[in-house]
Amino acid sequence: DFLANASLIAPSYIIVGGVKRNQGCIITRDRSAELQRLELSKDQDIIVQTNCDHWMDVIDLEWCEDDGLLEDSLIRKNDAFEVLLKNPTLSDPDDFFSKLFACSVTNSLTIYTVVM
């Protein structure tokens, strides 16, 4: 509840992982509260987060204001999901990262990339 409801300085995605299979979630936040949560489960054992909300199927170009990073977020998310479906153990990490970074993240505000 703390991660879902604590006041934040900026909107964010909080990614929480557990110690067992299918324990984890992405909490999409605004500054004051949780907007939506996506949880791992038996039916959904892969979740991917980029710089767009996980429920977005189309990027609204007006929303991203010609920011190439945001425009490419959906492509990166779909590419990563596709590679993980084909190769869930990441036995070929080079393939995964080449797909993930095909649309490079060159935004100075992006701090890191994580694969868990």
KANORRA-V669903 format. One record per helix or strand of 3 or more residues. SS is the DSSP state (hx for helix, st for strand). FROM is the first residue (numbers start at 1). TO is the last residue. Records with the same first field share a line. If there is no record, write none. Layout:
SS = FROM-TO  FROM-TO
This chain:
hx = 2-5  61-64  68-86  93-100
st = 12-17  24-29  34-39
